[in-house]
Amino acid sequence: MPYVPGVFSGQLEFNLRLPYKRFKQIYPDNTITYKEYKKLQMRRAFRRSMSSQDNKRMVR
């Protein structure tokens, strides 16, 4: 599965929780660098940790 910037499958998003070394073992064809991987992890972690009050897209 090739890496496409800005496009995430559910499986890839879940796998961003893995350490970089394990991620590269699972996706050896992926060309993402360690720095890019860490950036993606930080971005995804921030989105996961937002409260429902801060999420403007939540239906109340």
mmCIF file of the N, C-alpha and C atoms, coordinates in Angstrom:
data_MODEL
# 
_entry.id   MODEL 
# 
loop_
_atom_site.group_PDB 
_atom_site.id 
_atom_site.type_symbol 
_atom_site.label_atom_id 
_atom_site.label_alt_id 
_atom_site.label_comp_id 
_atom_site.label_asym_id 
_atom_site.label_entity_id 
_atom_site.label_seq_id 
_atom_site.pdbx_PDB_ins_code 
_atom_site.Cartn_x 
_atom_site.Cartn_y 
_atom_site.Cartn_z 
_atom_site.occupancy 
_atom_site.B_iso_or_equiv 
_atom_site.pdbx_formal_charge 
_atom_site.auth_seq_id 
_atom_site.auth_comp_id 
_atom_site.auth_asym_id 
_atom_site.auth_atom_id 
_atom_site.pdbx_PDB_model_num 
ATOM 1   N N  . MET A 1 1  ? 0.848   -1.179 0.000  1.00 0.00 ? 1  MET A N  1 
ATOM 2   C CA . MET A 1 1  ? 0.000   0.000  0.000  1.00 0.00 ? 1  MET A CA 1 
ATOM 3   C C  . MET A 1 1  ? 0.890   1.237  0.000  1.00 0.00 ? 1  MET A C  1 
ATOM 4   N N  . PRO A 1 2  ? 0.902   2.009  -1.059 1.00 0.00 ? 2  PRO A N  1 
ATOM 5   C CA . PRO A 1 2  ? 1.771   3.192  -1.125 1.00 0.00 ? 2  PRO A CA 1 
ATOM 6   C C  . PRO A 1 2  ? 1.241   4.331  -0.266 1.00 0.00 ? 2  PRO A C  1 
ATOM 7   N N  . TYR A 1 3  ? 2.138   5.149  0.206  1.00 0.00 ? 3  TYR A N  1 
ATOM 8   C CA . TYR A 1 3  ? 1.770   6.317  1.003  1.00 0.00 ? 3  TYR A CA 1 
ATOM 9   C C  . TYR A 1 3  ? 1.381   7.458  0.082  1.00 0.00 ? 3  TYR A C  1 
ATOM 10  N N  . VAL A 1 4  ? 0.206   8.021  0.305  1.00 0.00 ? 4  VAL A N  1 
ATOM 11  C CA . VAL A 1 4  ? -0.254  9.172  -0.471 1.00 0.00 ? 4  VAL A CA 1 
ATOM 12  C C  . VAL A 1 4  ? -0.475  10.306 0.514  1.00 0.00 ? 4  VAL A C  1 
ATOM 13  N N  . PRO A 1 5  ? 0.278   11.422 0.414  1.00 0.00 ? 5  PRO A N  1 
ATOM 14  C CA . PRO A 1 5  ? 0.129   12.523 1.368  1.00 0.00 ? 5  PRO A CA 1 
ATOM 15  C C  . PRO A 1 5  ? -1.307  13.030 1.424  1.00 0.00 ? 5  PRO A C  1 
ATOM 16  N N  . GLY A 1 6  ? -1.807  13.192 2.644  1.00 0.00 ? 6  GLY A N  1 
ATOM 17  C CA . GLY A 1 6  ? -3.151  13.730 2.830  1.00 0.00 ? 6  GLY A CA 1 
ATOM 18  C C  . GLY A 1 6  ? -4.264  12.705 2.718  1.00 0.00 ? 6  GLY A C  1 
ATOM 19  N N  . VAL A 1 7  ? -3.940  11.463 2.373  1.00 0.00 ? 7  VAL A N  1 
ATOM 20  C CA . VAL A 1 7  ? -4.961  10.429 2.237  1.00 0.00 ? 7  VAL A CA 1 
ATOM 21  C C  . VAL A 1 7  ? -4.653  9.319  3.239  1.00 0.00 ? 7  VAL A C  1 
ATOM 22  N N  . PHE A 1 8  ? -5.649  8.985  4.054  1.00 0.00 ? 8  PHE A N  1 
ATOM 23  C CA . PHE A 1 8  ? -5.442  7.968  5.080  1.00 0.00 ? 8  PHE A CA 1 
ATOM 24  C C  . PHE A 1 8  ? -6.514  6.900  4.986  1.00 0.00 ? 8  PHE A C  1 
ATOM 25  N N  . SER A 1 9  ? -6.094  5.670  5.025  1.00 0.00 ? 9  SER A N  1 
ATOM 26  C CA . SER A 1 9  ? -7.066  4.585  5.158  1.00 0.00 ? 9  SER A CA 1 
ATOM 27  C C  . SER A 1 9  ? -7.238  4.351  6.651  1.00 0.00 ? 9  SER A C  1 
ATOM 28  N N  . GLY A 1 10 ? -8.300  3.704  7.020  1.00 0.00 ? 10 GLY A N  1 
ATOM 29  C CA . GLY A 1 10 ? -8.512  3.408  8.433  1.00 0.00 ? 10 GLY A CA 1 
ATOM 30  C C  . GLY A 1 10 ? -7.389  2.579  9.012  1.00 0.00 ? 10 GLY A C  1 
ATOM 31  N N  . GLN A 1 11 ? -6.908  1.621  8.229  1.00 0.00 ? 11 GLN A N  1 
ATOM 32  C CA . GLN A 1 11 ? -5.832  0.749  8.699  1.00 0.00 ? 11 GLN A CA 1 
ATOM 33  C C  . GLN A 1 11 ? -4.536  1.531  8.898  1.00 0.00 ? 11 GLN A C  1 
ATOM 34  N N  . LEU A 1 12 ? -4.191  2.384  7.951  1.00 0.00 ? 12 LEU A N  1 
ATOM 35  C CA . LEU A 1 12 ? -2.962  3.168  8.072  1.00 0.00 ? 12 LEU A CA 1 
ATOM 36  C C  . LEU A 1 12 ? -3.056  4.111  9.265  1.00 0.00 ? 12 LEU A C  1 
ATOM 37  N N  . GLU A 1 13 ? -4.218  4.717  9.453  1.00 0.00 ? 13 GLU A N  1 
ATOM 38  C CA . GLU A 1 13 ? -4.395  5.629  10.581 1.00 0.00 ? 13 GLU A CA 1 
ATOM 39  C C  . GLU A 1 13 ? -4.205  4.888  11.901 1.00 0.00 ? 13 GLU A C  1 
ATOM 40  N N  . PHE A 1 14 ? -4.740  3.695  12.002 1.00 0.00 ? 14 PHE A N  1 
ATOM 41  C CA . PHE A 1 14 ? -4.565  2.889  13.207 1.00 0.00 ? 14 PHE A CA 1 
ATOM 42  C C  . PHE A 1 14 ? -3.101  2.518  13.390 1.00 0.00 ? 14 PHE A C  1 
ATOM 43  N N  . ASN A 1 15 ? -2.413  2.208  12.297 1.00 0.00 ? 15 ASN A N  1 
ATOM 44  C CA . ASN A 1 15 ? -1.017  1.789  12.364 1.00 0.00 ? 15 ASN A CA 1 
ATOM 45  C C  . ASN A 1 15 ? -0.065  2.932  12.689 1.00 0.00 ? 15 ASN A C  1 
ATOM 46  N N  . LEU A 1 16 ? -0.533  4.169  12.668 1.00 0.00 ? 16 LEU A N  1 
ATOM 47  C CA . LEU A 1 16 ? 0.325   5.292  13.061 1.00 0.00 ? 16 LEU A CA 1 
ATOM 48  C C  . LEU A 1 16 ? 0.650   5.243  14.549 1.00 0.00 ? 16 LEU A C  1 
ATOM 49  N N  . ARG A 1 17 ? -0.027  4.402  15.289 1.00 0.00 ? 17 ARG A N  1 
ATOM 50  C CA . ARG A 1 17 ? 0.293   4.240  16.710 1.00 0.00 ? 17 ARG A CA 1 
ATOM 51  C C  . ARG A 1 17 ? 1.526   3.361  16.911 1.00 0.00 ? 17 ARG A C  1 
ATOM 52  N N  . LEU A 1 18 ? 1.915   2.637  15.882 1.00 0.00 ? 18 LEU A N  1 
ATOM 53  C CA . LEU A 1 18 ? 3.074   1.745  15.981 1.00 0.00 ? 18 LEU A CA 1 
ATOM 54  C C  . LEU A 1 18 ? 4.380   2.534  16.026 1.00 0.00 ? 18 LEU A C  1 
ATOM 55  N N  . PRO A 1 19 ? 5.427   1.963  16.627 1.00 0.00 ? 19 PRO A N  1 
ATOM 56  C CA . PRO A 1 19 ? 6.750   2.583  16.508 1.00 0.00 ? 19 PRO A CA 1 
ATOM 57  C C  . PRO A 1 19 ? 7.178   2.578  15.041 1.00 0.00 ? 19 PRO A C  1 
ATOM 58  N N  . TYR A 1 20 ? 8.011   3.536  14.667 1.00 0.00 ? 20 TYR A N  1 
ATOM 59  C CA . TYR A 1 20 ? 8.423   3.690  13.264 1.00 0.00 ? 20 TYR A CA 1 
ATOM 60  C C  . TYR A 1 20 ? 9.062   2.413  12.714 1.00 0.00 ? 20 TYR A C  1 
ATOM 61  N N  . LYS A 1 21 ? 9.896   1.769  13.515 1.00 0.00 ? 21 LYS A N  1 
ATOM 62  C CA . LYS A 1 21 ? 10.592  0.557  13.058 1.00 0.00 ? 21 LYS A CA 1 
ATOM 63  C C  . LYS A 1 21 ? 9.585   -0.540 12.679 1.00 0.00 ? 21 LYS A C  1 
ATOM 64  N N  . ARG A 1 22 ? 8.574   -0.730 13.511 1.00 0.00 ? 22 ARG A N  1 
ATOM 65  C CA . ARG A 1 22 ? 7.548   -1.749 13.240 1.00 0.00 ? 22 ARG A CA 1 
ATOM 66  C C  . ARG A 1 22 ? 6.700   -1.346 12.029 1.00 0.00 ? 22 ARG A C  1 
ATOM 67  N N  . PHE A 1 23 ? 6.402   -0.061 11.918 1.00 0.00 ? 23 PHE A N  1 
ATOM 68  C CA . PHE A 1 23 ? 5.638   0.454  10.783 1.00 0.00 ? 23 PHE A CA 1 
ATOM 69  C C  . PHE A 1 23 ? 6.363   0.134  9.477  1.00 0.00 ? 23 PHE A C  1 
ATOM 70  N N  . LYS A 1 24 ? 7.690   0.337  9.447  1.00 0.00 ? 24 LYS A N  1 
ATOM 71  C CA . LYS A 1 24 ? 8.479   0.056  8.243  1.00 0.00 ? 24 LYS A CA 1 
ATOM 72  C C  . LYS A 1 24 ? 8.546   -1.447 7.948  1.00 0.00 ? 24 LYS A C  1 
ATOM 73  N N  . GLN A 1 25 ? 8.473   -2.281 8.979  1.00 0.00 ? 25 GLN A N  1 
ATOM 74  C CA . GLN A 1 25 ? 8.445   -3.730 8.757  1.00 0.00 ? 25 GLN A CA 1 
ATOM 75  C C  . GLN A 1 25 ? 7.136   -4.139 8.082  1.00 0.00 ? 25 GLN A C  1 
ATOM 76  N N  . ILE A 1 26 ? 6.043   -3.522 8.498  1.00 0.00 ? 26 ILE A N  1 
ATOM 77  C CA . ILE A 1 26 ? 4.732   -3.851 7.933  1.00 0.00 ? 26 ILE A CA 1 
ATOM 78  C C  . ILE A 1 26 ? 4.575   -3.259 6.538  1.00 0.00 ? 26 ILE A C  1 
ATOM 79  N N  . TYR A 1 27 ? 5.055   -2.021 6.351  1.00 0.00 ? 27 TYR A N  1 
ATOM 80  C CA . TYR A 1 27 ? 4.941   -1.325 5.062  1.00 0.00 ? 27 TYR A CA 1 
ATOM 81  C C  . TYR A 1 27 ? 6.329   -1.020 4.499  1.00 0.00 ? 27 TYR A C  1 
ATOM 82  N N  . PRO A 1 28 ? 7.049   -2.014 4.014  1.00 0.00 ? 28 PRO A N  1 
ATOM 83  C CA . PRO A 1 28 ? 8.418   -1.771 3.524  1.00 0.00 ? 28 PRO A CA 1 
ATOM 84  C C  . PRO A 1 28 ? 8.468   -0.880 2.278  1.00 0.00 ? 28 PRO A C  1 
ATOM 85  N N  . ASP A 1 29 ? 7.396   -0.836 1.491  1.00 0.00 ? 29 ASP A N  1 
ATOM 86  C CA . ASP A 1 29 ? 7.376   -0.005 0.275  1.00 0.00 ? 29 ASP A CA 1 
ATOM 87  C C  . ASP A 1 29 ? 7.082   1.457  0.569  1.00 0.00 ? 29 ASP A C  1 
ATOM 88  N N  . ASN A 1 30 ? 6.682   1.744  1.791  1.00 0.00 ? 30 ASN A N  1 
ATOM 89  C CA . ASN A 1 30 ? 6.320   3.102  2.162  1.00 0.00 ? 30 ASN A CA 1 
ATOM 90  C C  . ASN A 1 30 ? 7.574   3.971  2.220  1.00 0.00 ? 30 ASN A C  1 
ATOM 91  N N  . THR A 1 31 ? 7.532   5.142  1.579  1.00 0.00 ? 31 THR A N  1 
ATOM 92  C CA . THR A 1 31 ? 8.723   6.004  1.497  1.00 0.00 ? 31 THR A CA 1 
ATOM 93  C C  . THR A 1 31 ? 8.724   7.122  2.537  1.00 0.00 ? 31 THR A C  1 
ATOM 94  N N  . ILE A 1 32 ? 7.842   7.070  3.495  1.00 0.00 ? 32 ILE A N  1 
ATOM 95  C CA . ILE A 1 32 ? 7.751   8.130  4.505  1.00 0.00 ? 32 ILE A CA 1 
ATOM 96  C C  . ILE A 1 32 ? 9.005   8.123  5.389  1.00 0.00 ? 32 ILE A C  1 
ATOM 97  N N  . THR A 1 33 ? 9.508   9.312  5.706  1.00 0.00 ? 33 THR A N  1 
ATOM 98  C CA . THR A 1 33 ? 10.699  9.415  6.558  1.00 0.00 ? 33 THR A CA 1 
ATOM 99  C C  . THR A 1 33 ? 10.282  9.407  8.023  1.00 0.00 ? 33 THR A C  1 
ATOM 100 N N  . TYR A 1 34 ? 11.267  9.238  8.895  1.00 0.00 ? 34 TYR A N  1 
ATOM 101 C CA . TYR A 1 34 ? 11.002  9.215  10.333 1.00 0.00 ? 34 TYR A CA 1 
ATOM 102 C C  . TYR A 1 34 ? 10.365  10.528 10.786 1.00 0.00 ? 34 TYR A C  1 
ATOM 103 N N  . LYS A 1 35 ? 10.901  11.659 10.309 1.00 0.00 ? 35 LYS A N  1 
ATOM 104 C CA . LYS A 1 35 ? 10.362  12.973 10.698 1.00 0.00 ? 35 LYS A CA 1 
ATOM 105 C C  . LYS A 1 35 ? 8.908   13.134 10.252 1.00 0.00 ? 35 LYS A C  1 
ATOM 106 N N  . GLU A 1 36 ? 8.622   12.728 9.012  1.00 0.00 ? 36 GLU A N  1 
ATOM 107 C CA . GLU A 1 36 ? 7.251   12.821 8.501  1.00 0.00 ? 36 GLU A CA 1 
ATOM 108 C C  . GLU A 1 36 ? 6.313   11.929 9.305  1.00 0.00 ? 36 GLU A C  1 
ATOM 109 N N  . TYR A 1 37 ? 6.800   10.741 9.653  1.00 0.00 ? 37 TYR A N  1 
ATOM 110 C CA . TYR A 1 37 ? 5.996   9.791  10.422 1.00 0.00 ? 37 TYR A CA 1 
ATOM 111 C C  . TYR A 1 37 ? 5.653   10.380 11.789 1.00 0.00 ? 37 TYR A C  1 
ATOM 112 N N  . LYS A 1 38 ? 6.638   10.981 12.449 1.00 0.00 ? 38 LYS A N  1 
ATOM 113 C CA . LYS A 1 38 ? 6.411   11.584 13.761 1.00 0.00 ? 38 LYS A CA 1 
ATOM 114 C C  . LYS A 1 38 ? 5.431   12.756 13.661 1.00 0.00 ? 38 LYS A C  1 
ATOM 115 N N  . LYS A 1 39 ? 5.537   13.543 12.585 1.00 0.00 ? 39 LYS A N  1 
ATOM 116 C CA . LYS A 1 39 ? 4.604   14.651 12.368 1.00 0.00 ? 39 LYS A CA 1 
ATOM 117 C C  . LYS A 1 39 ? 3.174   14.144 12.215 1.00 0.00 ? 39 LYS A C  1 
ATOM 118 N N  . LEU A 1 40 ? 3.022   13.079 11.419 1.00 0.00 ? 40 LEU A N  1 
ATOM 119 C CA . LEU A 1 40 ? 1.694   12.481 11.236 1.00 0.00 ? 40 LEU A CA 1 
ATOM 120 C C  . LEU A 1 40 ? 1.149   11.959 12.560 1.00 0.00 ? 40 LEU A C  1 
ATOM 121 N N  . GLN A 1 41 ? 2.012   11.321 13.347 1.00 0.00 ? 41 GLN A N  1 
ATOM 122 C CA . GLN A 1 41 ? 1.585   10.811 14.651 1.00 0.00 ? 41 GLN A CA 1 
ATOM 123 C C  . GLN A 1 41 ? 1.098   11.950 15.537 1.00 0.00 ? 41 GLN A C  1 
ATOM 124 N N  . MET A 1 42 ? 1.844   13.050 15.564 1.00 0.00 ? 42 MET A N  1 
ATOM 125 C CA . MET A 1 42 ? 1.456   14.191 16.399 1.00 0.00 ? 42 MET A CA 1 
ATOM 126 C C  . MET A 1 42 ? 0.131   14.782 15.943 1.00 0.00 ? 42 MET A C  1 
ATOM 127 N N  . ARG A 1 43 ? -0.021  14.952 14.633 1.00 0.00 ? 43 ARG A N  1 
ATOM 128 C CA . ARG A 1 43 ? -1.257  15.512 14.093 1.00 0.00 ? 43 ARG A CA 1 
ATOM 129 C C  . ARG A 1 43 ? -2.456  14.632 14.430 1.00 0.00 ? 43 ARG A C  1 
ATOM 130 N N  . ARG A 1 44 ? -2.287  13.332 14.258 1.00 0.00 ? 44 ARG A N  1 
ATOM 131 C CA . ARG A 1 44 ? -3.380  12.391 14.532 1.00 0.00 ? 44 ARG A CA 1 
ATOM 132 C C  . ARG A 1 44 ? -3.688  12.329 16.024 1.00 0.00 ? 44 ARG A C  1 
ATOM 133 N N  . ALA A 1 45 ? -2.664  12.363 16.865 1.00 0.00 ? 45 ALA A N  1 
ATOM 134 C CA . ALA A 1 45 ? -2.866  12.313 18.310 1.00 0.00 ? 45 ALA A CA 1 
ATOM 135 C C  . ALA A 1 45 ? -3.632  13.544 18.763 1.00 0.00 ? 45 ALA A C  1 
ATOM 136 N N  . PHE A 1 46 ? -3.314  14.702 18.197 1.00 0.00 ? 46 PHE A N  1 
ATOM 137 C CA . PHE A 1 46 ? -4.013  15.930 18.560 1.00 0.00 ? 46 PHE A CA 1 
ATOM 138 C C  . PHE A 1 46 ? -5.487  15.827 18.198 1.00 0.00 ? 46 PHE A C  1 
ATOM 139 N N  . ARG A 1 47 ? -5.774  15.318 17.025 1.00 0.00 ? 47 ARG A N  1 
ATOM 140 C CA . ARG A 1 47 ? -7.168  15.195 16.588 1.00 0.00 ? 47 ARG A CA 1 
ATOM 141 C C  . ARG A 1 47 ? -7.935  14.221 17.465 1.00 0.00 ? 47 ARG A C  1 
ATOM 142 N N  . ARG A 1 48 ? -7.281  13.164 17.902 1.00 0.00 ? 48 ARG A N  1 
ATOM 143 C CA . ARG A 1 48 ? -7.943  12.177 18.755 1.00 0.00 ? 48 ARG A CA 1 
ATOM 144 C C  . ARG A 1 48 ? -8.229  12.742 20.135 1.00 0.00 ? 48 ARG A C  1 
ATOM 145 N N  . SER A 1 49 ? -7.384  13.663 20.603 1.00 0.00 ? 49 SER A N  1 
ATOM 146 C CA . SER A 1 49 ? -7.509  14.140 21.973 1.00 0.00 ? 49 SER A CA 1 
ATOM 147 C C  . SER A 1 49 ? -8.412  15.363 22.118 1.00 0.00 ? 49 SER A C  1 
ATOM 148 N N  . MET A 1 50 ? -8.986  15.851 21.020 1.00 0.00 ? 50 MET A N  1 
ATOM 149 C CA . MET A 1 50 ? -9.877  17.012 21.116 1.00 0.00 ? 50 MET A CA 1 
ATOM 150 C C  . MET A 1 50 ? -11.165 16.637 21.834 1.00 0.00 ? 50 MET A C  1 
ATOM 151 N N  . SER A 1 51 ? -11.643 17.520 22.693 1.00 0.00 ? 51 SER A N  1 
ATOM 152 C CA . SER A 1 51 ? -12.898 17.246 23.392 1.00 0.00 ? 51 SER A CA 1 
ATOM 153 C C  . SER A 1 51 ? -14.080 17.519 22.472 1.00 0.00 ? 51 SER A C  1 
ATOM 154 N N  . SER A 1 52 ? -15.219 16.975 22.811 1.00 0.00 ? 52 SER A N  1 
ATOM 155 C CA . SER A 1 52 ? -16.405 17.158 21.971 1.00 0.00 ? 52 SER A CA 1 
ATOM 156 C C  . SER A 1 52 ? -16.874 18.616 21.988 1.00 0.00 ? 52 SER A C  1 
ATOM 157 N N  . GLN A 1 53 ? -16.589 19.359 23.068 1.00 0.00 ? 53 GLN A N  1 
ATOM 158 C CA . GLN A 1 53 ? -16.962 20.781 23.117 1.00 0.00 ? 53 GLN A CA 1 
ATOM 159 C C  . GLN A 1 53 ? -16.137 21.601 22.132 1.00 0.00 ? 53 GLN A C  1 
ATOM 160 N N  . ASP A 1 54 ? -14.886 21.206 21.926 1.00 0.00 ? 54 ASP A N  1 
ATOM 161 C CA . ASP A 1 54 ? -14.012 21.931 21.003 1.00 0.00 ? 54 ASP A CA 1 
ATOM 162 C C  . ASP A 1 54 ? -14.259 21.545 19.551 1.00 0.00 ? 54 ASP A C  1 
ATOM 163 N N  . ASN A 1 55 ? -14.875 20.406 19.339 1.00 0.00 ? 55 ASN A N  1 
ATOM 164 C CA . ASN A 1 55 ? -15.113 19.922 17.986 1.00 0.00 ? 55 ASN A CA 1 
ATOM 165 C C  . ASN A 1 55 ? -16.346 20.614 17.411 1.00 0.00 ? 55 ASN A C  1 
ATOM 166 N N  . LYS A 1 56 ? -16.125 21.507 16.461 1.00 0.00 ? 56 LYS A N  1 
ATOM 167 C CA . LYS A 1 56 ? -17.226 22.298 15.892 1.00 0.00 ? 56 LYS A CA 1 
ATOM 168 C C  . LYS A 1 56 ? -18.134 21.462 14.997 1.00 0.00 ? 56 LYS A C  1 
ATOM 169 N N  . ARG A 1 57 ? -17.661 20.306 14.564 1.00 0.00 ? 57 ARG A N  1 
ATOM 170 C CA . ARG A 1 57 ? -18.460 19.479 13.659 1.00 0.00 ? 57 ARG A CA 1 
ATOM 171 C C  . ARG A 1 57 ? -19.388 18.529 14.405 1.00 0.00 ? 57 ARG A C  1 
ATOM 172 N N  . MET A 1 58 ? -19.300 18.518 15.733 1.00 0.00 ? 58 MET A N  1 
ATOM 173 C CA . MET A 1 58 ? -20.169 17.638 16.518 1.00 0.00 ? 58 MET A CA 1 
ATOM 174 C C  . MET A 1 58 ? -21.610 18.118 16.418 1.00 0.00 ? 58 MET A C  1 
ATOM 175 N N  . VAL A 1 59 ? -22.537 17.201 16.276 1.00 0.00 ? 59 VAL A N  1 
ATOM 176 C CA . VAL A 1 59 ? -23.959 17.552 16.267 1.00 0.00 ? 59 VAL A CA 1 
ATOM 177 C C  . VAL A 1 59 ? -24.433 17.522 17.702 1.00 0.00 ? 59 VAL A C  1 
ATOM 178 N N  . ARG A 1 60 ? -25.012 18.610 18.128 1.00 0.00 ? 60 ARG A N  1 
ATOM 179 C CA . ARG A 1 60 ? -25.478 18.686 19.524 1.00 0.00 ? 60 ARG A CA 1 
ATOM 180 C C  . ARG A 1 60 ? -26.979 18.546 19.588 1.00 0.00 ? 60 ARG A C  1 
# 
